[in-house]
């Protein structure tokens, strides 16, 4: 991993609008889903284009502690996994997942299909992130899981002896990861399982992504409008699986084009992508950007920006990117139906409001989103941006520093969670030398 300074002073961009082509690292969401499914599968799998980041490393380390053979070649972005056919070799393990929500929820569900005693814990912030609804669903299917401290959050204890199957309810309004984790584990239940989603399912494209990964490894549950799933007993088969570049990470470079008036092409993502966050370009197009969509590339050219009123529930990982773009748009931008992002690496709605105000914006923080009223260009202010140990805060607000003098990003190293080389790639897109220490 690169070394980072304690804080990073952003240099405003000057000169002709940037023109660049970038390829961002592999999708974190796809990498961690593929790791879980490949670990449960029968036989070997090779994941190409895999992301190397803190979130994927804690997943790889956990699988190794569980006795799964995992070889991670960082240079070639390849991970080789020999699956355990639904039974982890280690019958006890103490697993550390840092602040990786996917690792916590996906592993917790997967652990229940085998036999053994396990403990899953993470950072202090992870101990505040909810998992109770997943535990309740698993226990209703014959598992024994509990929150060690009785908080409904990690540490999680799992006494595994397989899942019986049956009928389960899963809340959909807190995190789609509960449902995704459950679905990936359920083929290894002893009997058929019916899963009903209670309430509105947030981030539905991520569940669609889960189903696509399962399908690629040879198993497909029935799906009725993302409200009811039927999963019969089955098995995954190991395979070679290519991982797309990360669409959430791509949003920062597409937003770079929007706010500088430049032209940025993201390679490897396009109309064939299975990631919902590619829809972020639709929002930029509504704001006044020009967009060219190919099967495996997207090009955005910035133009005069106007505000939007947008439901971002399906693409909530790009909320922070849009909020920063809104600083430079004409009018009031409204972001709504994303109350669930208060349960992410930080309370992202509150964090966004606090830091945007430092830059001179007027922000109306709401229960499920926020209104961003940008200041006039002359009223934009320099600020030291607190990142809350949240990679997306750092990557998003770095873009503000390309237009506003005096922006300093605190703890820039937090990008290692999903994009360790972000600062170097951002510098390259701007035609600059590396930005890391």
CORLINSUL-V779198 format. One line per field, one symbol per residue. burial: # if it has 9 or more other ideal C-beta (glycine too) atoms within 8 Angstrom, else .. A space follows every 10 residues. Layout:
burial=???
//
This chain:
burial=.#.#..##.# .##....#.# .#.####### ########## #...###### ########## ######.#.# .##...#### ####.#.#.# ..#.###### ########## ####.##### ##..###.## #####.#### ###.#.##.. ..######.# .#####.### ########## #########. .######... ########## #####.###. #....#.### #.#.#####. #.######## ########## .######### ..#.###### #.###.###. #..#..#### ##..####.# .#####.### #########. ..####.### ########## #########. #.#..#..## #####....# #.#.###.## ########## ####..#### ##.####### .######### ....##.
//
